[in-house]
Amino acid sequence: MDLAEPADPAPRAASTQLLGLAAGARALLVNADDFGMYPAVNTAVIEAIEHGIAASCSLMVPCPAAPHAMQLLRERPHIPFGVHLTLVRDLPRIPWGPLSPTERVPSLLNAAGELYDHAGIPELLARARPAEVEREFRAQIETVRDAGLAPAHLDWHCLADGGREDIRDLTLALAAEYGLAVRIWLDPARRALRRRGLPALDHPFLDSFALGLDGKADHYARLLRDLPPGLSEWAVHPGLDDAGARAADPGGWQVRSTDHAFLTSSRARDILREEGIAVVDYRTLQRLWVI
């Protein structure tokens, strides 16, 4: 899919109208990222969807708990999910590597022969060869399909819109090939999607790791109350507070446990109902992308 800006200035339907809602409706896509990272995340993601306000999730296929996550999805075909395309390894205590043979993706690996960590993202983006990125992305998508699962969308772990224009574009091409939607965060790509009659975010993307821990539930509640008309997206990161999470994820378990607490709270459900906010999922978006 070419995301160059078209010359046609004709007005387009609002994203909410494309989703079958009124033009002035407030729609929120709540997607639980990092499914498969470790067991406490897997349990929390399922709870956030089945007993909370999350509507879909994104699976990290290279992670050690991904087989467990895929089994949970096989048992729950009603849950929409995407492939959280993963080139970054950000938990030192839980190592993961590419699914491709390392000798076939050397530009994706650091000097130690491992996937780059978060601090190494600039070097990764400077070195990554498109053919090797595509090889690894295909390996992750095909692993999911070989497990008997049908994803609804593609997105990226730690890389907004893929981190590079060519990575974004090759991911869009893969999505078109496999019949999937794609999470797009940034302009001008959002505007280009909208002009092509596809649903696109109308407001800044929210990553829950950007929120402070103090008063977080109140902050979430205000964000819901103040949600503007149009389509918004929250990338949330639910996880349980247990010994395994604290040991594996010392920098993130509090973010994840506080996300889980709010997402599964009656307060969150009540606000959605009181405010008339429509929660949407990526399977709904996928139907519009593949027309």
Secondary structure, DSSP 8 states (H G I E B T S, - for coil): ---S--S-------HHHHTTS-TT-EEEEEEEEEETSSHHHHHHHHHHHHSSS--EEEE-TTSTTHHHHHHHHHT-TTS-EEEEE--B---TTS----SS-GGG-GGGB-TTSSBB-GGGHHHHHHH--HHHHHHHHHHHHHHHHHTT----EEEESS-GGGSSHHHHHHHHHHHHHHT-EE---STTHHHHHHHTT----SS--EEGGGS-STTHHHHHHHHHHT--SEEEEEEE-----SHHHHHH-TTTHHHHHHHHHHHTSHHHHHHHHHHT-EEE-HHHHHHHHT-
